[in-house]
Amino acid sequence: MSDQQLNAIRFTGHKFLTQRLVLSTLTGRPIRVSQIRSSSPTSPGLLPHEVSLLRLLEAITNGAIIEFSYTGTTIAYKPGLITGSASGYGAGSGGIITHDIPSSCTRGVSFFLLPLCLLAPFSKAPVKVQFTGAGVITSATAHGDISVDSVRTAILPIYEQFGISGDIELRILRRSNPGYGGKGGGGEVQLTFGRQVRLPKTLHLLNPGRVKRIRGVAYATGLGGANNARMTEAARGLLNPLVPDTYIYSDVSAAPLLPLEGRAVGKDGKPAKRKVGIGFGISLVAYTSTDVLYSADMASPAEGGETPEDTGRKCALQLLESIEQGGCVSMAAAPTTCILMAMGAEDMGRIQVGRDVIGSEALIELARDLRTFGTSGWGLRDAEDDSNDVIVSIHGRGIGNVGRKIA
């Protein structure tokens, strides 16, 4: 390892590697992560999706330096300037960066979208990335990744609270579910994030409001549309007594086709292909009277054996659990919200959060990591109403968009 690590922040283990890479890129502080699955006898070091994420960070930044140890269990990362899809920095035709995800990837494409959306507002130029390859999975996964539909309907609207809105689009060009063994999908997704700001606005969100409507998307890939109707009916059976204004859209698409390994041509003389990414799933979002969002996701398992009714019912129960947790931000959106508050203007922002959310391992570790990267600690106090929630006060560091400052 080089001398660049002398002032690097040191971490151990593979947990929360993504959020540490994002915080390192936003603050400009290098990090060194060691003992990455060093005790694993079969797959020590970085996994394919983590290597792919590092390639994505290298593509949207200029001057980033990434070094691996021989076994892959140690990584040194020195961040560069976030340039986005600026001309001359790796973007192809139309100013779009094409990122290929390998077929061995078992994580959903939201694993890449969430950190990319956090970095995009601080970019020097608009961010336009198209995810392609045999490993693109657009649905929810067993690893806890949310679907692209939930990113579009439950995560991106949060940026409006920080004054980041307009020219933001997330398109699903080809749907896919996890294939055999949870790997591969063959989907295609395009993100356009053309809204760059100097500093995110200070957020004050203290009134969760009451749930007034529920919207969702039921999708089937390579299967009949009857699966969507069965998921919708099961979900509405649980949700209608709570909110009569419940509407779930249906999306039926063909399964992606990928070249068949081991066979060059088929019987007709054309390249042999196989269907991948077959499955179904459902994404639900609850909207309150104060524009607070609660989301839930569920998809059919890669090994099968689950009926559409079970999937729809599980997703509805997951949404009800998210609503019961309370607060003004759901478990899936809490890290994004807290990072934007910490990176914003040098003022005190406040948000009401459910106790189960603020007490989760992800939020506790995020608070520790933010403190390690030089931001202020969080202030906690009980909410003044009878909701049993917690008011979290986060002081912005005023990091802002370095690229726009230079420009």
N, C-alpha and C positions, 0 to 999 in steps of 0.2 A: 504494500500500500504506500501511496505517496505522502508527502508532507502536507498535502491539503487537508488531511484529517486531524491535524494537531488542534484546530479550533472547532472541530466538528462536535455536534451533540451526539452522544452515544446512547444507543438503545440495544436491547437484546430480545430475541424471539421474533416470530413472524406475525404475531397478533398486532392488529392496528397498523400494519405496515403502510397501507394505502393512505390513511389520514396523516401519518407522519411525513410521507412524501409530499402530500399536498401542502401541509404547513411549512415544510422546508422550502418549497417552491414559492409560496406566498411571502414568506419572511426573508428569503434569500440566505438562510443559514444552512450550511452543509450538515449532513448527518452521516453516522456510521452505525449500521445495524449488524450485529453479530449473533451467532448461535441460532441461525435460521433453520429450524428442524434438524439440528445437529444430532439429536438422539434417534432420528428415524432411520431404521435399518434398510428401508426400501427406497425412500424418496427424500433424501436430505437436500437442503438448500431450497432455492426458489422454485415454485411451481410454474407451469406454462403461462397461466393467467397473470402472474406477478411479473414475469419477464416481458409479457406483452404490454402491460401497463407502463413499464419503464421505457419501452420503445415508443409508446404514445407520448410520454412526457418529453422524451428527446425530440420528437417530431414537432411539438408545438412550442418548444423553447429554443433559444439560441445561446450556445455556450455552456450547456449542461455537460457535466463530466460524470460518468458512471463507471465504477470499477467493481469487479467481482473477485472473490477469492477463487482458488483452483477448484474447491468443492462446491462453491456456490452458497456456502453457509454464512458468508460475510459480504456485505455490500457497502460501498462508499458512494454517496451521492452529493454532488455539488451542483446546486440549481443554477439555471441560466435565466435570461430575460424571457418572459412570456411573450412570444411574438404572434401566436395564433397562426392564421393562414396567410401571413404577410408574404408578398411576392418575393421570391428568391430564397425562402426559408423552408423548402420542401413541399409546398403546395403544388398540385398538378394543374391540369386544365380546369378552368373555371374557379381557380383559387381554392380547390377542395383537397384536403389531405385524406388519402385513402389508407385506412388502417386494416390490415389483414389479421384476423384472429385464427390461430391454428385449431385444427380439429380436435386436439387433445384438451382443449379448454373445457372445464366443467362449470364455469361461472356464467351467469347471465350477462348480457351486454350492459346492464345497469351498473355492473361493477366498474365499468369504464366511464359510463355517462356521468355518474354522480361526481367523481373528482374532476372530470373535464368541465362540467358546468360550474363548479366552484372556482376554477382557474379562469374561465372564459371572461368574466366581467373585468378582470385585471389584465387583460391582454392588450398588446399594442395595436392589434388589428383584429377584425372579426374572426371568429373561429368557425370553420366549416370542415367537419370531419365526417367521412362516410365509412361505416364499419362493414366490412365484407369478410368472406372466408367461410370455411366449413365449420368454424367454432362459434358463430354468432347465434346466440339463443335469446330470443325476444321475450319469452315468457318468464314467469317466476321460476325459481329453482329450489331444490332441496337445501341448498347452502344458505338460504335466507335472502337471496337477491330478489328484488322486486321486479315486476315486469316493466317494459318500456311504456305501456299505457299508464301505469302509476307514476312514472317519472314525468310524463307529459301532463297528467291531470292533477297530481298531488304535490309534486316537488317544484316544477318550474313556476307555478303561480306564486310560490313563496317569494321569489325574487322581486315581484311587484311591490311587496311590502318595503323593500330596500331601495325603491326607485329604479329598479333594473327591469325594464319592460320595453316591448317593441322589437321587432325584427328577431324574434326568438322562435324557432320552429324545430320540432322533433318529428320526423316522418319515419313510419315503418314501411319500407319498400317491399319487404318480404318477411312474413311471419315464420317463426320456427319454435319448436319445443325441444327439450333435451332428447337426444337420441339414446341408443343403447348404452348402458353404463353411465348415463348422465352426460355424455360427451357429444360434441358436435350439434349442429342445428341447421346451418346453411342459410340463415336469415340475412337481412340487409337493412341497415338503419342509417339515417342521415341526420346529423345535428347541425343546425345553423344558429349560432349565437352572435348576433351582430350588435348587441348592446353593450358597449364598454363605458364604464363610469370612472370618475376620479376617485370618489369615495362612496361606499354604500351609506344610505341614510340611517340615522339612529332609529331603532325599533322600540315602540312601546305597545305591547299587546297583552292586555290584562283582562279581557272579557271574552270568555269562550263562546258565549251565546248558546242558543239552542239549535239542535239539528232541524233543518227545515226541508231538506231534500237529499235524495241519494241518487247518484248516477253511476253507471258502470259499463263495462264492455265484456261480453262473453265471446270468446274466440275459439275457433276450431281449425286446425291445420291438417289438411289431408284427410279429413273426416266429414261426415254429413252434418248439415245444419241442425239436425234434431238434437245433437248433443248440447248446442247452445240453448235451445228451448228448455231442455231438461234442467240445465244448470240455473237458468233464469227462474224457472218455476220454483225450484227448491230454495233459492236465495230469497225470492219475494215472499215465500211462505213464512219466513222468519222476520223479514224486515217490514212488511206492510203493516203489521200491528203497531210498529213504532213510528214509521213515516209513510203515509199513503203515497206521497209524491216520490215514487221510486220508479226509475226508468233505466233499463239495461239494454244497451245496443248489442247487436249481433254482427259478428264478422266471421265469414267463412272464406278460407283461402286454400289454394292448392299447396301440396307439400313441395318443399324445395327439392331440386334434382342435383345430385353431385356425381362426378365420375366414379365408376365402380372400380375399386382397387383390384389389381390382379388380372383384369380383362381389358384389352385395348379397344376392342370393337364388339358390338352386339351382333345379333343374328342378321340384322338388316344392313350390316356394314358400317353403321354409325357408331360413334363412341358409346360404350355401355354406361348407363347411369342408374342410380338407385334413389329411391325416395327416402328422405331423412326429415327429422324435425316433426314427426307426426304426433299429435296430441291435442289437448284442449285445456282451457283455463278461463279464469274470470278475474276481473279487477273491479273493485268497488271503491267509491269515494263518497263520503258524507260531507255535506256543506252546512254550516251553521248560519245563523242570522248575522254574525259578525265576520263572515268570510273565513272562518277557521276550517281547516280540512282534516278529516280523518280517513285513512286509506287502509285497504286490505287486499291481499293477493293470494291466489291459490291456483295451482296448475296440476294436471294429471302427472303422477310419478312416471319416471322413465321406464320402470319395469312393468307398468300397467297394473291392472287389478283393482282399479277404483272407478266407480260409476260416476257419471256427470252429476247425479243427485248428491252424492257425497261431497264432491268438489264444491258445488254451489252452496251447500249447507255449511261446510267448513269455512268458506270465505265469508259468509254472512255472520257466523259466530265470531270470526276474527275481527270483523268490522265492529261488531257490538262490544267486543273486548277493548278495542282501541278507543271507542267512545267512552266506555266506562273508566278508562284510565284518566280521562279528563285533561285539563290544561288547554293551551292554545296551540299546541304543536304535537303531532303524533310521534311515535317512536321512530318511524322511518325518516321523518323530516327534521328531527331534533338536531342531529349533528350539523346538517347544512345550515340551519338557522343560527346555531351558536357560533359557528365559524364566521359567518358573515357579520354577526354582531361584533365579534372580537376584532375583525379586520376593518371595521367601519370608522366613522368619524370619532374624534376624541371626546366622546360624551358618554353618559351612562344610559344604557338601554335596559329595558325591563321586559320580561316575558313570564307569563304564568304557565307552569309546567306541572303535570301530574307527578305524584310521588313515585309511582312505578317507573316513570320515564326518567326522572332525574336520578333515581337510584339504580338505574341499569349500569351494567359494566361499561357499555360503550360511552355513555355520557360522563361517567366518573373518570375514565381514562382520557377522554377528550379534554376535560378540565385540567388534568395533570399535564397533558402534552402541551396545551396552550400556555400554561404557566412555565413549562420548560423552555418554550420558544420565546419567552419574554413578555407575554401579555399579563394583564392583571388577573388576580384571583376573582372568583365569582362570589357574589353576596347572595345569601339565601335567607328567606324569612317566610313565615306562613302567610298564606293569602288571607285577606280580611273577610272574605265571604265564608260560607259554610261548605265549600267544595273540598276541603282538605288538600288543596293544591299548594304549590310552593312558588313564590315569586323569586325568579333568578335575575340578579342584576349583573350585567356584563359591561365593563368599560372598554370602549373601542380603542384600538392602538393607533389608528390613523395611518395605517400602512398605505392603503390606497393603490392606485394604478401607477406603478413606476414607469411603465412603458409610455403612457400618455403624458407623464410629467417630462420625460426626455423629449418626446415629440413636440 
